[in-house]
Structures are given as structure tokens and as C-alpha cells.
Amino acid sequence: MTKLSISTPKRDQLKVPVDVVLSCREDDPLLVEDVAAWCAEEGDAAGLRRATVLVTPEGAGPPQFNAAAKAADAVLAASPNAAVVRARLDGALLREAYARMPRPCRVVVSGPDGFNAACRSALLDLVDDADDVTILAA
């Protein structure tokens, strides 16, 4: 993936399969157009191997970022390696996503503190080695 916004020498570029689980609000499908483009990339370790986009109900206020964005379903419809699920992240979904990942793998979690804590707790029941889980702090 080359969306770091900085020049990265080839020797430092990530060359492994990447699966992503992304959650967004129905009225704010953040990054889904990028996810669709990454899913379409081909070649060794290019783009995303698999993407699962979780869509949650609209928020009470106005969308925070991209009110004009297309619905996640429409954007990802042509991506055979992407799925849109209308749900919040739960243990069953996490188990399914983790089971698909090639081994060895690293799981990286990024979100609000409460989300990160819940994910870490659920992941520690799945992974063999707690060091394989990285939680990014906000």
C-alpha cells in the first residue's frame, strides 16, 4: 500500500497480505472509496487481500466528514474481496475475520479507547501470542 503520504524506500514497504475490518456510519462511509481501490490492486502484496466494512446506523447529528460519499454497498459492489456488513464488531465477526488470516499474522487495532479495550479483550481469546496484537493509542 502506498498511501503513507511520505516517500518510503522499497526495502521498508509492507510486503505481506493485508486484511482490514473497517467500521463507519451509514451517513459517513469514511474511506470506502479508498478501500475499493486497494481491493482492486493486483500483484504480490499489493492492496488489500480482504476487506470487511461494518456499517452502523446514522448518527444523530450531521455527518462528520463526507456527506456526499456514496453508500458503502454501491462503492464496494464490484469488489469480490470486499464485503459490507450492517453490524457492529462483535466476537463472532472478529473470530471469522481472524480465522481467514494467513499465519503468522499481526493484528493492529485503532479506534477510541473503549473500542480498543474491547477489541484487545476479544483478541486475547483468539490469538496464540499476545505480542501479535498491537493497539494504537489515539
C-alpha positions as CSV (number, residue, x, y, z in Angstrom):
1,M,0.0,0.0,0.0
2,T,1.4,3.4,-0.9
3,K,-1.0,5.8,0.9
4,L,1.5,6.9,3.6
5,S,1.9,10.4,2.2
6,I,5.6,10.1,2.6
7,S,8.3,8.6,0.4
8,T,9.0,5.0,1.6
9,P,12.0,3.1,0.2
10,K,11.1,-0.3,-1.3
11,R,13.0,-2.1,1.4
12,D,10.7,-0.6,4.1
13,Q,7.4,-1.1,2.3
14,L,5.0,-3.6,3.7
15,K,5.0,-6.8,1.5
16,V,2.5,-9.0,3.2
17,P,-1.2,-9.7,2.7
18,V,-3.4,-7.2,4.5
19,D,-6.9,-7.9,5.6
20,V,-8.9,-4.9,7.1
21,V,-12.1,-4.6,9.1
22,L,-13.3,-1.0,9.0
23,S,-16.4,0.4,10.7
24,C,-18.2,3.5,9.6
25,R,-21.6,5.2,10.0
26,E,-24.2,4.8,7.2
27,D,-24.2,8.5,6.6
28,D,-20.4,8.8,6.8
29,P,-18.8,5.9,4.8
30,L,-15.2,7.1,5.5
31,L,-12.5,5.6,3.3
32,V,-14.8,3.2,1.4
33,E,-13.7,4.6,-2.0
34,D,-10.0,4.1,-0.9
35,V,-10.8,0.5,0.3
36,A,-12.4,-0.3,-3.1
37,A,-9.3,1.0,-4.9
38,W,-7.0,-1.0,-2.6
39,C,-9.1,-4.1,-3.2
40,A,-8.7,-3.7,-6.9
41,E,-4.9,-3.6,-6.8
42,E,-3.2,-6.7,-8.0
43,G,0.2,-8.3,-7.7
44,D,2.4,-9.5,-4.8
45,A,1.4,-7.9,-1.6
46,A,-0.5,-5.1,-3.4
47,G,-3.6,-3.6,-2.0
48,L,-5.9,-5.5,0.3
49,R,-6.4,-9.2,0.3
50,R,-9.8,-8.9,2.0
51,A,-11.9,-6.0,3.3
52,T,-14.9,-6.2,5.6
53,V,-16.7,-2.9,6.0
54,L,-19.0,-2.7,9.0
55,V,-21.8,-0.1,8.6
56,T,-23.6,1.2,11.6
57,P,-26.8,3.3,11.8
58,E,-26.7,7.1,11.0
59,G,-25.6,9.4,13.8
60,A,-27.9,11.9,15.5
61,G,-26.1,14.9,14.1
62,P,-24.7,15.8,10.7
63,P,-22.1,13.6,9.1
64,Q,-18.6,14.5,10.4
65,F,-16.6,14.1,7.2
66,N,-18.1,13.3,3.8
67,A,-21.8,13.9,3.5
68,A,-21.6,13.4,-0.3
69,A,-20.0,10.0,-0.2
70,K,-21.7,7.1,-1.9
71,A,-23.2,4.3,0.2
72,A,-20.6,1.6,1.1
73,D,-22.7,-1.0,-0.7
74,A,-22.6,0.8,-4.0
75,V,-18.8,1.6,-3.8
76,L,-17.8,-2.0,-2.9
77,A,-20.3,-3.9,-5.0
78,A,-17.8,-4.8,-7.7
79,S,-15.1,-5.9,-5.3
80,P,-15.1,-9.7,-4.9
81,N,-12.7,-9.4,-2.0
82,A,-14.8,-7.0,-0.1
83,A,-18.0,-7.3,2.0
84,V,-20.3,-4.9,3.6
85,V,-21.9,-6.0,6.8
86,R,-24.6,-4.0,8.6
87,A,-23.5,-4.6,12.2
88,R,-21.1,-3.5,14.9
89,L,-17.9,-5.5,15.6
90,D,-18.6,-8.5,17.8
91,G,-16.8,-11.6,18.9
92,A,-18.3,-13.8,16.1
93,L,-17.3,-11.4,13.4
94,L,-13.8,-11.0,14.9
95,R,-13.3,-14.8,15.1
96,E,-14.4,-15.2,11.4
97,A,-12.0,-12.4,10.2
98,Y,-9.1,-13.8,12.3
99,A,-9.7,-17.4,11.0
100,R,-9.3,-16.2,7.4
101,M,-5.9,-14.5,8.0
102,P,-2.8,-16.3,6.9
103,R,-0.4,-17.2,9.8
104,P,1.7,-15.9,11.2
105,C,-0.1,-12.5,11.4
106,R,-0.2,-9.3,13.3
107,V,-3.4,-7.7,14.4
108,V,-3.5,-3.9,14.6
109,V,-6.4,-2.1,16.3
110,S,-7.1,1.6,16.1
111,G,-10.1,3.4,17.4
112,P,-11.4,5.1,20.5
113,D,-10.2,3.9,23.9
114,G,-13.3,1.9,24.7
115,F,-13.3,0.2,21.3
116,N,-9.6,-0.6,21.6
117,A,-10.0,-2.2,25.1
118,A,-13.0,-4.3,23.9
119,C,-11.0,-5.5,20.8
120,R,-8.0,-6.3,22.9
121,S,-10.0,-8.4,25.3
122,A,-11.7,-10.3,22.5
123,L,-8.5,-10.8,20.6
124,L,-6.6,-12.2,23.5
125,D,-9.1,-15.1,23.5
126,L,-8.2,-15.8,19.8
127,V,-4.5,-15.2,19.3
128,D,-1.8,-17.6,20.5
129,D,0.6,-14.9,21.4
130,A,-0.5,-11.6,23.0
131,D,2.5,-9.9,21.3
132,D,0.8,-10.5,17.9
133,V,-1.8,-7.8,18.9
134,T,-0.9,-4.1,18.6
135,I,-3.2,-1.4,19.9
136,L,-2.7,2.1,18.6
137,A,-3.5,4.8,21.1
138,A,-5.4,7.9,20.0
